[in-house]
Amino acid sequence: MTQAASAFERAIGEWRTALGEGHVRTEPAELAQAAATTFASSRRISAILRPSSRSELQAVARIASRLRIPIHPVSSGKNWGFGSRVPTADAAVLVELSRMNRITRFDEELAYVSVEPGVTFRQLYEFLRERGSALFVASTGASPEASIVGNALERGDGSGPYGDRIQHVCALEVVLATGECVHTGFARFDGTPLAPLHRHGVGPALDGLFSQSNLGIVSELTSWLSPLPRALAAVRFSIRDPARLPGMIDAIRRLRLDGTVRSVAGIWNDYRVLSTESAYPWQLVGADGVLSRDKLATLSSAWGGATWFGLLALYAASPEQGAAQRLHVERVLGPAVDELSIEARSGEPKSGAELFHEQDPGFRFLQGIPHEASLKSVYWRKAGGAPERDLDPDRDRCGVVWSCPTLPLTGRAVERAVQIAERILLAHQIEPLLAMVVQSERTAYLIPLIVYDRDQAGADARALSAHDAVLAALAGEGFLPYRLGIQSMNALPTPRDDSAAVHRRIKRALDPADVLAPGRYDFRKDWPDPE
Ligand SMILES: Cc1cc2nc3c(=O)[nH]c(=O)nc-3n(C[C@H](O)[C@H](O)[C@H](O)COP(=O)(O)OP(=O)(O)OC[C@H]3O[C@@H](n4cnc5c(N)ncnc54)[C@H](O)[C@@H]3O)c2cc1C
């Protein structure tokens, strides 16, 4: 037995003692299943640990550090398109936190909830509904079974005024690789009501260290909740001529900057809408195996020839406020688009009753009701389509690779990025499914979704090559990604300053044995040579 193997065997033994036999998994079939993601990856998982409490998690970390075994935490592991639950380092031990699924605090008056990493969007939604709460949490297009903590730590986005999730969480409880525990903001003090209410507390704000990083394992955080609106409007709009895209984007920016639109707005191109609304049109595919723009045009009469579609939501405290918002949107956005329809609802959200019973899936999403409608679209290129239930893109070999370039929220930047992404994807024989998330007043995320069938020969390699080419071309324009997949952690340009050395020093200070998710957002390719 080699020394490394013996350290690993000792760690497994100690973890079994700390967690119980059944929560340390080493069966090869289970490990292989966990290592499956939505694109080709050769990374292996050497064991799976399932702690149930913070103290068990601390024991896991201490053992890993002492015996120098790399561990990789996930909350629910549904990070589809970015590597699912697969570690950045080969042969790491997966620490899966779904058993830590307690909702530890809830306050209707001050509108917050504290959750452990295993709490899912569905669980929190049910929790709020059972209590007749008039609050909601931003939900995502991913899955009702995804994790609020996991999504926040990846700086994901969702529906509603708090859709830019990481901006609306605080009081992180973090287990370091050393086994130490820190709380961010005021949460480090006993006996204060401020911990779940105030993000930075006093002094240096540590919370920024723990999202998109490998510096700690978050064992709890507080998420602020939005009040259900008394008036809610879904604004749907579209343009036919793609040359109108810049004008449409500039109008949206105006509405975000002036505060009329306070939530994340979504924009999709015709390919993306087709992939969510219809089965794949196999009969139209050319010899190159791709649905060309010309062929797509033959379908577009079904949706009035539109090339770009958008949805934004207006959340208002009263029907009167809602009416004023709608008027302003009609004035600003109306002239910039070909179609604009506004559907408005109002009601007294005493326990959200009226609004919660809305059947329209769009309205449900806007009120934080989790759904799987978008997830079905990753089966678009699978011959049999999506199963009715139990969707699992990893198991079903759906190909999904995402890149997420960040764009200035100007028409000219968006037009340029869209042209580049579309050209590169079509050159790789991949339909350019483009989505855009306007998550702030000043920037938007462009999401060129690469969706394919992993069972098709050569498709995996083509998809990853297209992803890399899009990411590099857009980064070359200064449009850097806001989030990275496990395969692209080293894809960023070299920084112009001393940040790589500082990253390394911070990593060494908090994780001296370098066992926590090595390679995840630590940009070690740029670390200076060892001193
Ligand atoms: C069709 C489709 C639609 C999607 N829509 C959206 C969307 O609307 N918005 C969006 O943001 N994403 C979306 N996604 C991407 C992704 O599926 C979600 O972001 C999902 O929430 C991430 O998975 P998770 O919540 O299970 O997090 P996890 O996979 O558990 O966590 C993500 C990563 O964060 C780190 N991490 C997790 N927990 C911890 C912890 N406790 N401590 C330290 N590090 C941790 C790990 O490195 C982990 O790999 C979509 C994906 C698909 C396929």
The ligand as an SDF file (V2000), in Angstrom:
LIG
                    3D

 53 58  0  0  0  0  0  0  0  0999 V2000
  -32.0610   24.5270  -17.5540 C   0  0  0  0  0  0  0  0  0  0  0  0
  -31.2210   25.1640  -16.5000 C   0  0  0  0  0  0  0  0  0  0  0  0
  -31.6260   26.3590  -15.9470 C   0  0  0  0  0  0  0  0  0  0  0  0
  -30.8490   26.9940  -14.9870 C   0  0  0  0  0  0  0  0  0  0  0  0
  -31.2850   28.1760  -14.4940 N   0  0  0  0  0  0  0  0  0  0  0  0
  -30.5180   28.8400  -13.6130 C   0  0  0  0  0  0  0  0  0  0  0  0
  -30.9550   30.1020  -13.1030 C   0  0  0  0  0  0  0  0  0  0  0  0
  -32.0400   30.5960  -13.4100 O   0  0  0  0  0  0  0  0  0  0  0  0
  -30.1310   30.7400  -12.2400 N   0  0  0  0  0  0  0  0  0  0  0  0
  -28.9400   30.2070  -11.8430 C   0  0  0  0  0  0  0  0  0  0  0  0
  -28.2380   30.8230  -11.0470 O   0  0  0  0  0  0  0  0  0  0  0  0
  -28.5200   29.0140  -12.3000 N   0  0  0  0  0  0  0  0  0  0  0  0
  -29.2740   28.3110  -13.1670 C   0  0  0  0  0  0  0  0  0  0  0  0
  -28.8400   27.0860  -13.6270 N   0  0  0  0  0  0  0  0  0  0  0  0
  -27.5070   26.5820  -13.2120 C   0  0  0  0  0  0  0  0  0  0  0  0
  -27.5080   25.6960  -11.9350 C   0  0  0  0  0  0  0  0  0  0  0  0
  -28.2440   24.5180  -12.1890 O   0  0  0  0  0  0  0  0  0  0  0  0
  -28.0310   26.4400  -10.6940 C   0  0  0  0  0  0  0  0  0  0  0  0
  -27.2270   27.5840  -10.4540 O   0  0  0  0  0  0  0  0  0  0  0  0
  -28.0780   25.5980   -9.4080 C   0  0  0  0  0  0  0  0  0  0  0  0
  -28.7460   26.3280   -8.4060 O   0  0  0  0  0  0  0  0  0  0  0  0
  -26.6830   25.2230   -8.8960 C   0  0  0  0  0  0  0  0  0  0  0  0
  -26.7650   23.9830   -8.2570 O   0  0  0  0  0  0  0  0  0  0  0  0
  -26.9930   23.7810   -6.6950 P   0  0  0  0  0  0  0  0  0  0  0  0
  -27.9560   24.8010   -6.2290 O   0  0  0  0  0  0  0  0  0  0  0  0
  -27.3100   22.3620   -6.4850 O   0  0  0  0  0  0  0  0  0  0  0  0
  -25.5750   24.1620   -6.0890 O   0  0  0  0  0  0  0  0  0  0  0  0
  -24.3650   23.1520   -5.7970 P   0  0  0  0  0  0  0  0  0  0  0  0
  -24.0860   22.3450   -7.0100 O   0  0  0  0  0  0  0  0  0  0  0  0
  -24.5820   22.4460   -4.5400 O   0  0  0  0  0  0  0  0  0  0  0  0
  -23.2150   24.2340   -5.5590 O   0  0  0  0  0  0  0  0  0  0  0  0
  -22.5650   24.8970   -6.5990 C   0  0  0  0  0  0  0  0  0  0  0  0
  -21.0790   24.9900   -6.2580 C   0  0  0  0  0  0  0  0  0  0  0  0
  -20.9050   25.8710   -5.1590 O   0  0  0  0  0  0  0  0  0  0  0  0
  -19.9490   25.3360   -4.2220 C   0  0  0  0  0  0  0  0  0  0  0  0
  -20.6500   25.0740   -2.9680 N   0  0  0  0  0  0  0  0  0  0  0  0
  -21.8980   24.5640   -2.8430 C   0  0  0  0  0  0  0  0  0  0  0  0
  -22.2430   24.4950   -1.5610 N   0  0  0  0  0  0  0  0  0  0  0  0
  -21.2010   24.9550   -0.8510 C   0  0  0  0  0  0  0  0  0  0  0  0
  -20.9930   25.1630    0.5330 C   0  0  0  0  0  0  0  0  0  0  0  0
  -21.9440   24.8940    1.4080 N   0  0  0  0  0  0  0  0  0  0  0  0
  -19.8110   25.6910    0.9310 N   0  0  0  0  0  0  0  0  0  0  0  0
  -18.8520   26.0150    0.0290 C   0  0  0  0  0  0  0  0  0  0  0  0
  -19.0130   25.8370   -1.3040 N   0  0  0  0  0  0  0  0  0  0  0  0
  -20.1800   25.3300   -1.7460 C   0  0  0  0  0  0  0  0  0  0  0  0
  -19.4280   24.0470   -4.8090 C   0  0  0  0  0  0  0  0  0  0  0  0
  -18.2010   24.2710   -5.4590 O   0  0  0  0  0  0  0  0  0  0  0  0
  -20.4820   23.6550   -5.8150 C   0  0  0  0  0  0  0  0  0  0  0  0
  -19.9130   22.9560   -6.8980 O   0  0  0  0  0  0  0  0  0  0  0  0
  -29.6160   26.4060  -14.5660 C   0  0  0  0  0  0  0  0  0  0  0  0
  -29.2300   25.1740  -15.1030 C   0  0  0  0  0  0  0  0  0  0  0  0
  -30.0200   24.5530  -16.0570 C   0  0  0  0  0  0  0  0  0  0  0  0
  -29.5800   23.2560  -16.6330 C   0  0  0  0  0  0  0  0  0  0  0  0
  1  2  1  0
  2  3  1  0
  2 52  2  0
  3  4  2  0
  4  5  1  0
  4 50  1  0
  5  6  2  0
  6  7  1  0
  6 13  1  0
  7  8  2  0
  7  9  1  0
  9 10  1  0
 10 11  2  0
 10 12  1  0
 12 13  2  0
 13 14  1  0
 14 15  1  0
 14 50  1  0
 15 16  1  0
 16 17  1  0
 16 18  1  0
 18 19  1  0
 18 20  1  0
 20 21  1  0
 20 22  1  0
 22 23  1  0
 23 24  1  0
 24 25  2  0
 24 26  1  0
 24 27  1  0
 27 28  1  0
 28 29  2  0
 28 30  1  0
 28 31  1  0
 31 32  1  0
 32 33  1  0
 33 34  1  0
 33 48  1  0
 34 35  1  0
 35 36  1  0
 35 46  1  0
 36 37  1  0
 36 45  1  0
 37 38  2  0
 38 39  1  0
 39 40  1  0
 39 45  2  0
 40 41  1  0
 40 42  2  0
 42 43  1  0
 43 44  2  0
 44 45  1  0
 46 47  1  0
 46 48  1  0
 48 49  1  0
 50 51  2  0
 51 52  1  0
 52 53  1  0
M  END
$$$$
